[in-house]
């Protein structure tokens, strides 16, 4: 059995968010906490890199504050059109990097996390009454679930 869990950065945060919102019995709750604690340093590193890249490309006002632009009802950091491709390439590259969790001394029982993911009765996907933004979020979450499963299936039973 492979003793290394490999999952792309772009799926790690959504996995931890999903796990954090499950109501679990004792032993599974405990393993969830251990798993998320093992991921926190990497998640902080990802967020730090994203902030550095954004700082490199974002437009700033005369006081050095980051500028935002509105598209529809949403606000985004203002990135000049001639730099948006470079920004997107660097930003997306972070998400494509793999997080590798090596299991030592039984600090996390990934078999329990694997079971939570692969045998969940959680219902993925948008509901009819959801707003468009919520439907988009849930659709992305549903797609992420497939990637979590693939990572944990490769980890082994």
Beta strands, then each sheet from edge to edge (+ up, - down):
strand 1: 4-8
strand 2: 68-71
strand 3: 74-77
strand 4: 98-102
sheet 1: 1+ 4-
sheet 2: 2+ 3-
end
